[in-house]
């Protein structure tokens, strides 16, 4: 059982993880917008793998904050 209840908006019920996904997506977008002009992606071997790992790390951190 989750500690957080199911949230109902306009008759649609959303599990708590849905909002964690949205928050981590917003953080991912912000961090990516900051890292792109810095030139970090020039040193990354596979940008898609780096983006996936970055999102997974951010999602983990956000999910730990909600629990």
C-alpha positions in Angstrom: 0.0 0.0 0.0 1.2 3.5 -0.8 1.3 6.2 1.8 0.0 8.7 -0.6 -3.7 8.4 -1.7 -5.0 8.3 -5.2 -5.6 11.8 -6.5 -8.8 12.4 -8.5 -8.9 15.3 -10.9 -12.1 15.9 -13.0 -13.2 12.3 -12.4 -9.8 10.8 -13.5 -7.9 9.0 -10.8 -4.1 9.3 -10.9 -1.7 7.2 -8.9 0.9 9.1 -6.8 3.8 8.0 -9.1 2.2 9.9 -12.0 3.0 13.2 -10.3 6.5 12.0 -9.5 7.0 11.3 -13.2 5.8 14.8 -14.1 8.1 16.4 -11.6 11.1 14.4 -12.7 10.3 15.2 -16.3 10.3 18.9 -15.5 13.6 18.6 -13.6 15.1 16.6 -16.5 14.1 19.3 -19.0 15.6 22.0 -16.8 18.9 20.2 -16.2 19.2 19.3 -19.9 18.6 22.9 -20.9 21.4 23.9 -18.6 23.8 21.2 -19.6 23.4 21.6 -23.4 25.0 25.0 -23.8 27.8 24.1 -21.3 29.4 21.7 -23.7 29.1 18.6 -21.5 27.5 16.7 -24.3 30.7 16.9 -26.3 32.4 14.6 -23.8 29.4 12.1 -23.6 29.9 9.0 -25.6 26.2 8.2 -26.1 23.8 11.2 -25.5 20.7 9.1 -25.5 22.1 6.7 -22.8 23.3 9.7 -20.8 19.8 11.3 -21.0 18.2 8.0 -19.9 20.5 7.7 -16.9 20.0 11.3 -16.0 16.3 10.9 -16.0 16.5 7.7 -14.0 18.6 9.4 -11.4 16.3 12.4 -11.2 13.3 10.1 -10.9 14.9 8.2 -8.1 15.7 11.4 -6.2 12.1 12.7 -6.7 10.6 9.4 -5.6 12.8 9.4 -2.4 11.5 12.9 -1.6 7.9 11.9 -1.8 8.2 8.8 0.4 
